[in-house]
Amino acid sequence: MGPYEVLAYWTKNFPGDGWDVLTLSRDGGLVRGAKGLAIDAQASYATMPDLEVLIYPGGQGTRAHLVDESQLEWVRRQREHVAIMTSVCTGALVYAAAGLLQDRPATTHWASLGRLRELDSSIDVREGERFVDDGDVVTAAGVSAGIDMALHLVDRLAGTARAREVKRGIEYEPAPPV
């Protein structure tokens, strides 16, 4: 949800930048996360528009995707037309299983770094990095790192001044209490 909030704030408050954000799922409609949050996907794979950026989320639901050949093939097809493929958390594992991270630097949630290595030993696994930008593929570590990655995307796509406006707008000034 963190990256969605960043990008939704940007696109809603700065429509002149020419970007939109939408949610999608295989069949469209309601998707329930592992912790109970339900999201009503606006599009299905069949009805989605052409994308310029795809953010593949993480979470427990991605585990089944690692062995779902139709899902992995869908990811590979997206790589053919989507300019920037991004992931948050264990979404990077799906990209690895689909072969998108071969010989690239990448990161994922700290607890899944070993699994990322197991999926493809050619990946330059970056421990301790919030996100890794390798041009057309950007991977982020856990949930809050996804916010950092999304702000980085705003910076790439609309400039540093805009990213700072979005950061201020969502009051993202990390200062953890512990």
C-alpha positions in Angstrom: 0.0 0.0 0.0 2.9 2.4 0.7 4.0 2.7 -3.0 0.3 3.0 -4.1 -0.3 5.9 -1.7 2.8 7.7 -2.9 1.9 7.3 -6.6 -1.8 8.0 -6.0 -1.0 11.2 -4.2 1.3 12.2 -7.1 -1.2 11.4 -9.9 -4.2 12.9 -8.1 -2.5 16.2 -7.1 -0.4 16.7 -10.2 -2.5 15.5 -13.1 -0.6 17.7 -15.5 2.4 15.4 -15.1 0.4 13.0 -17.3 0.5 9.8 -15.2 -2.3 7.6 -13.8 -2.2 4.8 -11.3 -4.4 1.8 -11.2 -4.6 -1.6 -9.4 -4.9 -4.8 -11.3 -5.2 -8.5 -10.7 -5.4 -11.6 -12.8 -9.3 -11.6 -12.8 -9.9 -8.0 -11.6 -12.2 -7.4 -8.7 -11.6 -8.1 -5.0 -8.2 -9.2 -3.8 -7.6 -10.0 -0.1 -4.2 -9.6 1.4 -2.6 -11.9 3.9 -3.5 -9.5 6.8 -7.1 -9.1 5.7 -7.0 -5.8 3.7 -9.2 -6.1 0.6 -8.5 -4.2 -2.6 -10.9 -3.9 -5.5 -8.6 -4.1 -8.5 -9.7 -1.7 -11.2 -8.6 -4.0 -14.1 -7.8 -7.6 -14.9 -5.0 -8.8 -17.0 -7.4 -9.0 -20.0 -8.7 -5.4 -19.5 -5.7 -3.5 -18.3 -4.3 -0.7 -20.5 -0.8 -0.6 -21.8 1.6 0.0 -18.9 4.7 2.1 -18.7 5.5 1.0 -15.1 4.5 -2.1 -13.3 4.9 -2.6 -9.5 4.7 -6.2 -8.5 3.8 -6.4 -4.8 5.1 -8.8 -2.2 3.5 -10.7 0.6 2.5 -14.3 1.3 0.5 -14.5 -1.9 3.6 -14.3 -4.0 4.7 -17.8 -2.9 2.2 -19.5 -5.1 3.3 -17.3 -8.1 6.9 -18.8 -7.9 5.6 -22.1 -9.3 2.6 -20.8 -11.3 3.9 -21.0 -14.9 1.0 -19.0 -16.3 1.7 -16.2 -13.9 5.5 -16.3 -14.6 4.7 -16.2 -18.3 2.5 -13.2 -17.8 5.4 -11.5 -16.0 7.7 -12.3 -18.9 5.3 -10.9 -21.4 5.0 -7.7 -19.4 8.8 -7.4 -19.6 8.5 -7.2 -23.4 6.5 -3.9 -23.3 6.7 -2.3 -19.9 9.5 0.2 -19.7 10.1 0.0 -15.9 9.4 -3.3 -14.0 9.4 -2.7 -10.2 8.8 -4.9 -7.2 8.3 -4.5 -3.5 9.3 -7.0 -0.9 8.9 -10.6 -2.1 7.6 -9.5 -5.5 11.3 -9.7 -6.4 11.1 -13.4 -5.9 8.5 -13.6 -8.7 10.8 -11.6 -11.0 13.7 -13.9 -10.2 11.6 -17.0 -10.8 10.5 -15.5 -14.2 14.1 -14.9 -15.1 14.0 -11.1 -15.0 16.8 -10.6 -12.5 19.4 -12.8 -14.2 22.8 -11.2 -13.9 21.3 -8.1 -12.3 21.6 -6.4 -8.9 18.4 -6.7 -6.8 17.0 -6.7 -3.3 14.0 -8.0 -1.4 12.7 -8.2 2.2 15.6 -9.1 4.5 14.1 -12.5 5.5 13.9 -13.5 1.8 17.4 -12.6 0.6 18.5 -16.2 0.8 15.5 -17.4 -1.2 16.3 -14.7 -3.8 19.8 -16.2 -4.1 18.4 -19.8 -4.3 16.1 -18.8 -7.2 18.9 -17.5 -9.3 22.5 -17.5 -8.2 23.5 -15.0 -10.9 21.6 -12.2 -9.0 23.8 -9.7 -7.3 21.8 -9.7 -4.1 22.1 -6.3 -2.3 21.6 -6.7 1.4 20.8 -3.6 3.4 19.8 -1.5 0.4 16.3 0.0 0.5 15.9 -0.3 -3.2 18.0 -1.1 -6.2 17.6 0.8 -9.5 19.0 -1.1 -12.4 17.4 1.0 -15.1 14.5 -0.9 -16.4 14.1 -3.1 -13.3 13.8 -1.6 -9.8 13.5 -3.8 -6.7 12.6 -2.6 -3.2 13.1 -4.3 0.2 10.2 -4.4 2.6 7.0 -2.4 2.9 8.5 1.0 4.0 11.3 0.6 1.4 8.6 0.5 -1.2 7.7 4.1 -0.2 11.3 5.1 -0.8 11.3 3.3 -4.2 8.0 5.0 -5.2 9.4 8.4 -4.3 12.4 7.5 -6.4 10.1 6.7 -9.3 8.5 10.1 -9.0 11.9 11.6 -9.0 12.8 9.7 -12.2 9.6 10.3 -14.0 8.8 13.9 -12.9 11.9 15.3 -11.3 13.3 15.9 -7.9 11.2 19.0 -7.1 8.0 17.0 -7.7 9.3 14.1 -5.6 9.9 16.5 -2.8 6.4 17.9 -3.1 4.9 14.4 -2.9 7.1 13.5 0.1 5.9 16.7 1.9 2.3 16.0 0.8 2.3 12.6 2.4 4.3 13.8 5.4 7.0 11.2 4.8 9.7 12.2 7.3 10.9 8.9 8.8 11.8 9.3 12.4 11.0 5.9 14.0 10.0 6.1 17.6 12.2 3.1 18.5 
